[in-house]
Amino acid sequence: MNPEYEMAIIGAGSGGLTAASFAARLGARVALVEKARIGGDCTWTGCVPSKALLKAAKVAHEVRTAAQYGIRGQAPEVAMHQVREYVRTAIQKVYQFESPEELHKQGIEVILGPARFIDEHTIAAGELTVNAKSFLITTGARPATPAIDGIGGVPFVTYEQIFDNDRLPERMIVVGGGPVGAEIAQAYRRLGSQVTVVARTLLPKEEPEARACIEEVFEREGIQIARGRASSARRDGEEIVVATDGREVRGDLLLVASGRKPNVGGLDLEKAGVSHSAKGIPVDDQLRTNVKHIYAAGDVVGGHQFTHFAGWQAFQAVRNALLPGHASGFTDVVPWVTFTDPEVAHVGLTEEAARAKFGDRVKVCRWEMSHTDRAICENDAAGFIKLVAKDDGTVTGATIVAARAGEAITELILAIRHNWKVTDLAGAIHAYPTYSTAVQQMAADMAIENLLSGPSGRILLGLSKIIR
């Protein structure tokens, strides 16, 4: 039997959208199946609404602190229902490019409804039956509820509900110190809430210096950090009480931001013979499941939980399914950004990981943003750039804590991807005054130090004196 589609993609989040667009451009007959809303977490409950909320919060913060620039006015009055409308407007502006009508123009057949496998070549999609030569599963992940005694008896929200909130809480509790928890905590504090973050560590995957910098900023802005694991939760009248390591935290809004788990339920994967577990769907280097014409990519695989990584993996999966040859669906060069203020951006190896891998053949340089002219002018002096390189100057890792760190990290992604050396960064003229000027300044400082160190450096200094 000839398949109805050359590829059927299950899940229309960032991975599914990228995959469907690429497959359609290759001329494939492609079906994109989504049980909820096209765009997935990123558009509706993740990247887009969180950045819109952070923008509104930053405006409130800048109004509140405007006197330091010689601008005086009244303290901001936050109308939370209007903040919510601003967030919703941002979502709709992004969604207009992802609607079924727009996707249809690209040659993508959109099917709205839950998908489940009937056999390895057939799925039920809503009320339809879809037969395809190959499948790609990009169903993403959902919030995980931690093991906290009594959590089922108290009202709480996750990132799936927080952006629909139209009431500014007097006191907010955030359980979880990862990127989601940190971003929302700072946003609500700047909007006017008292905020306490319950977590063992703030931003645990970041370099220690990055964590320390953000903790200092949070402390300055009045965000409390209750260190430890949330052990229990209960209601006390109108209040929510969370206990952690002998301390109780009280609030009237509880956000649980304690990680995510892959969406594998309801797909009837066993009917297609696809191996899976609560940790996700195992895949090989080409992103194939144990059933070789069924691929999986993005959060459902159980690796990095980033929109950009899901899109990249989904692209690689389509390439492997529809083109000759194959490409790896995994890479060590995966950047990430936490959009606090200042932002925290990272790519490659941390200093600890580099020293574990290369031993003493590691050089580290740090450049303070307080030495960067643009940051001084913008009053964004908190933060730094940290570069990790091998002793031959090859860049292996970088962390930036700064305003616009997510933009400035890009050239360091390319540096690691293409095995550039510190001298390559130092030799490229950067426009002044920009935040990325700091990258060139730091690289130049590091390159000069390398050049003038050791016996060869002493010879160069001696020759310089002779020439002068």
Secondary structure, 3 states (H helix, E strand, C coil): CCCCEEEEEECCCHHHHHHHHHHHHCCCCEEEEECCCCCHHHHHCCHHHHHHHHHHHHHHHHHHCHHHHCCCCCCCCCCHHHHHHHHHHHHHHHHCCCCHHHHHHCCEEEEECCEEEEECCEEEECCEEEEEEEEEECCCEEECCCCCECHHHCCCECCCCHHHCCCCCCEEEEECCCHHHHHHHHHHHHHCCEEEEEECCCCCCCCHHHHHHHHHHHHHHCCEEEECCCCEEEEECCEEEEEECCEEEEECEEEECCCEEECCCCCCHHHHCCCCECCECCCCCCCECCCCCEEECHHHHCCCCCHHHHHHHHHHHHHHHHCCCCCCCCCCCCCEEECCCCEEEEEECCHHHHHHHHCCCEEEEEEEHHHCHHHHHCCCCCCEEEEEEECCCEEEEEEEEECCHHHHCHHHHHHHHCCCEHHHHHHCCCCCCCCCHHHHHHHHHHHHHHHHCHHHHHHHHHHHHHHC
